[in-house]
Amino acid sequence: MSFEVSPGSTGRTVAECDARRVGMARRVAAARLRYCGLGDLVDDATLIVSELVTNAILHSGGHQVTLSMAVRDGWLRISVHDQMPGGPTVRTADGDAERGRGLFLVESIADARGGGWGTDDDGATTWCALALEGETA
């Protein structure tokens, strides 16, 4: 699924219309996983989708975001492409910080599910792979 991002939405807050798009991406991901019989992944995958899509909206400066999900060879791969090179990094947030934990959550969930996360060569696509039940890295 692809959607336009509001011009100038980079920064500290997500525009209301873009926040609705994040919610839409979560609902589509959950519905697709349930349809494919992967309901046990819904909570983790929708949190990952939310974090990756929000990061793309806030930090890429691009005008379009594309969410892809694929199941292959025992893995669920979630990818978010934002058209702008330069990959994200995991930060350590202060204890009272209200932001800065998104990629830490993605990494933690991926590790717990026997998977991982990363970016493509130019950093415009951030991905996360989760092992399906019974599969490990």
Secondary structure per residue as TSV (DSSP state, phi and psi in degrees):
chain	resnum	aa	ss	phi	psi
A	1	M	-	360.0	138.2
A	2	S	E	-123.7	147.7
A	3	F	E	-150.9	153.6
A	4	E	E	-76.7	147.7
A	5	V	-	-109.2	141.3
A	6	S	-	-60.0	136.3
A	7	P	T	-59.9	137.5
A	8	G	T	72.8	20.7
A	9	S	-	-83.6	-2.2
A	10	T	-	-69.6	149.8
A	11	G	S	135.1	-144.4
A	12	R	S	-94.8	-15.4
A	13	T	S	-130.1	154.5
A	14	V	-	-98.3	129.5
A	15	A	-	-58.5	150.1
A	16	E	H	-55.9	-42.9
A	17	C	H	-65.4	-34.0
A	18	D	H	-74.0	-33.7
A	19	A	H	-62.2	-38.2
A	20	R	H	-64.4	-34.6
A	21	R	H	-67.8	-36.7
A	22	V	H	-61.7	-45.8
A	23	G	H	-61.6	-40.0
A	24	M	H	-63.2	-43.0
A	25	A	H	-61.6	-41.0
A	26	R	H	-62.7	-44.7
A	27	R	H	-65.7	-41.2
A	28	V	H	-64.2	-44.7
A	29	A	H	-60.3	-45.6
A	30	A	H	-62.5	-44.5
A	31	A	H	-63.5	-42.3
A	32	R	H	-64.9	-42.4
A	33	L	H	-64.0	-43.1
A	34	R	H	-63.4	-41.6
A	35	Y	H	-59.5	-36.5
A	36	C	T	-86.4	5.5
A	37	G	T	76.9	23.4
A	38	L	-	-113.3	40.3
A	39	G	G	-58.4	-26.7
A	40	D	G	-69.1	-14.1
A	41	L	G	-96.4	-6.5
A	42	V	H	-57.3	-50.7
A	43	D	H	-60.9	-49.9
A	44	D	H	-65.6	-45.1
A	45	A	H	-66.2	-39.4
A	46	T	H	-70.2	-32.5
A	47	L	H	-65.2	-43.0
A	48	I	H	-62.1	-46.3
A	49	V	H	-57.4	-46.6
A	50	S	H	-58.4	-46.9
A	51	E	H	-67.0	-45.4
A	52	L	H	-68.6	-40.4
A	53	V	H	-68.4	-42.6
A	54	T	H	-61.5	-43.9
A	55	N	H	-59.2	-42.9
A	56	A	H	-61.8	-41.9
A	57	I	H	-66.9	-45.6
A	58	L	H	-74.2	-36.7
A	59	H	H	-115.1	-10.7
A	60	S	S	-83.3	-36.6
A	61	G	-	78.6	2.4
A	62	G	-	-78.8	176.4
A	63	H	S	-111.8	-4.4
A	64	Q	E	-146.3	142.5
A	65	V	E	-124.4	137.4
A	66	T	E	-123.8	126.7
A	67	L	E	-105.4	130.7
A	68	S	E	-129.4	143.8
A	69	M	E	-134.2	137.5
A	70	A	E	-143.2	144.2
A	71	V	E	-113.2	120.7
A	72	R	E	-150.9	136.2
A	73	D	T	50.6	41.5
A	74	G	T	82.6	13.4
A	75	W	E	-130.4	143.2
A	76	L	E	-100.1	122.4
A	77	R	E	-113.5	123.8
A	78	I	E	-109.2	126.9
A	79	S	E	-128.6	140.0
A	80	V	E	-126.6	120.2
A	81	H	E	-107.9	131.2
A	82	D	-	-122.6	9.4
A	83	Q	S	73.4	-5.1
A	84	M	-	-119.1	123.6
A	85	P	-	-65.1	158.3
A	86	G	-	109.2	103.1
A	87	G	-	-80.4	161.9
A	88	P	-	-80.1	164.5
A	89	T	-	-134.7	149.5
A	90	V	-	-75.6	130.9
A	91	R	-	-111.9	158.4
A	92	T	-	-101.7	113.8
A	93	A	-	-86.3	146.3
A	94	D	-	-62.2	155.8
A	95	G	T	-55.6	-33.5
A	96	D	T	-101.4	5.3
A	97	A	-	-68.2	141.3
A	98	E	S	-91.7	-5.8
A	99	R	S	-137.6	170.5
A	100	G	S	95.8	11.2
A	101	R	-	-110.3	-0.3
A	102	G	H	-58.3	-53.6
A	103	L	H	-71.5	-27.5
A	104	F	H	-61.9	-42.6
A	105	L	H	-63.3	-45.2
A	106	V	H	-58.1	-48.2
A	107	E	H	-61.9	-42.5
A	108	S	H	-63.8	-44.2
A	109	I	H	-65.6	-44.8
A	110	A	H	-60.0	-45.1
A	111	D	H	-60.7	-44.6
A	112	A	H	-64.5	-28.9
A	113	R	T	-94.9	12.4
A	114	G	T	73.6	22.1
A	115	G	-	-118.8	-148.6
A	116	G	E	-166.9	-177.5
A	117	W	E	-146.5	165.2
A	118	G	E	179.0	-164.6
A	119	T	E	-130.8	160.7
A	120	D	-	-74.7	-177.1
A	121	D	T	-57.3	-39.2
A	122	D	T	-97.7	-3.1
A	123	G	S	85.6	1.8
A	124	A	S	-78.0	-16.8
A	125	T	E	-121.2	125.3
A	126	T	E	-107.2	134.4
A	127	W	E	-130.6	160.7
A	128	C	E	-142.2	134.9
A	129	A	E	-117.0	130.6
A	130	L	E	-118.9	130.0
A	131	A	E	-69.8	137.2
A	132	L	-	-73.5	163.1
A	133	E	T	-51.9	132.3
A	134	G	T	86.7	-8.0
A	135	E	-	-103.6	146.5
A	136	T	-	-139.2	161.7
A	137	A	-	-69.9	360.0
